[in-house]
Amino acid sequence: MKIFKNYKKLYEIEVSNRKLLEDRKKELYDKNIEYQIEIQDQTNEIRTLKEEVAKLKIELEDLQGFKKQSDDCIVALKKERTNLKRKITNLQKEKLENVH
């Protein structure tokens, strides 16, 4: 009978260990699914951020182009203003010479 009791005890231990193993396996499986969902969410967020960065780069290039155009216009207008001032001065000198 002692052999039977030992086998029974060993069987109970084996069943208990198997139950613990199955519980742990299920727990790990559930965590794995959670991690995969979290990784997918992070991947989507990274993709969204990359798209936003690309849009911002394009917008920055456009703004740099607009600034260059604006700077070029400012330089051209300053040159034109200087030329017009020079012409006005010359015309005023001619007018004064013609009056005398």
C-alpha positions in Angstrom: 0.0 0.0 0.0 2.9 2.3 0.7 3.9 2.2 -3.0 0.4 3.1 -4.0 0.3 6.1 -1.6 3.6 7.3 -3.0 2.3 7.0 -6.6 -0.8 8.8 -5.6 1.2 11.6 -3.9 3.5 11.8 -6.9 0.5 12.0 -9.2 -1.1 14.8 -7.2 2.2 16.7 -7.2 2.4 16.2 -11.0 -1.1 17.4 -11.5 -0.5 20.4 -9.3 2.7 21.2 -11.1 1.0 20.9 -14.5 -1.8 23.2 -13.3 0.8 25.8 -12.2 2.6 25.4 -15.5 -0.6 25.9 -17.5 -1.6 28.9 -15.4 1.9 30.5 -16.0 1.7 29.7 -19.7 -1.7 31.4 -19.9 -0.4 34.4 -18.0 2.7 34.7 -20.3 0.5 34.3 -23.4 -1.8 37.1 -22.2 1.2 39.4 -21.4 2.6 38.6 -24.9 -0.7 39.7 -26.5 -0.6 42.9 -24.4 3.0 43.6 -25.5 2.1 42.9 -29.1 -0.8 45.4 -28.9 1.5 47.9 -27.2 4.2 47.5 -29.9 1.6 47.9 -32.6 0.3 51.1 -31.0 3.8 52.4 -30.7 4.5 51.5 -34.3 1.4 53.4 -35.4 2.4 56.3 -33.3 5.9 56.3 -34.8 4.5 56.2 -38.3 2.2 59.1 -37.5 5.1 61.1 -36.1 7.3 60.3 -39.1 4.5 61.6 -41.4 4.2 64.7 -39.3 8.0 65.3 -39.5 7.9 64.9 -43.3 5.0 67.4 -43.5 6.9 69.9 -41.3 10.1 69.5 -43.4 8.1 70.3 -46.5 6.5 73.3 -44.8 9.9 74.4 -43.6 11.3 74.2 -47.1 8.4 76.3 -48.4 8.9 78.9 -45.6 12.6 79.1 -46.4 11.7 79.7 -50.1 9.2 82.4 -49.1 11.8 84.0 -46.9 14.3 84.0 -49.7 11.8 85.6 -52.0 11.0 88.2 -49.4 14.6 89.0 -48.8 15.2 89.3 -52.5 12.2 91.6 -52.8 13.5 93.7 -49.9 16.9 94.1 -51.5 15.4 95.0 -54.9 13.0 97.5 -53.3 15.9 99.1 -51.4 17.9 99.4 -54.7 14.9 100.9 -56.4 14.3 103.4 -53.6 18.0 104.4 -53.7 17.8 104.9 -57.5 14.6 106.9 -57.2 16.1 109.1 -54.4 19.1 109.7 -56.7 16.9 110.7 -59.6 14.9 113.0 -57.4 18.1 114.7 -56.2 19.4 115.0 -59.7 16.1 116.5 -60.9 16.0 119.0 -58.0 19.6 120.0 -58.9 18.6 120.5 -62.6 15.6 122.5 -61.5 17.7 124.8 -59.4 20.2 125.2 -62.2 17.5 126.0 -64.6 16.0 128.6 -62.3 19.3 130.4 -61.9 
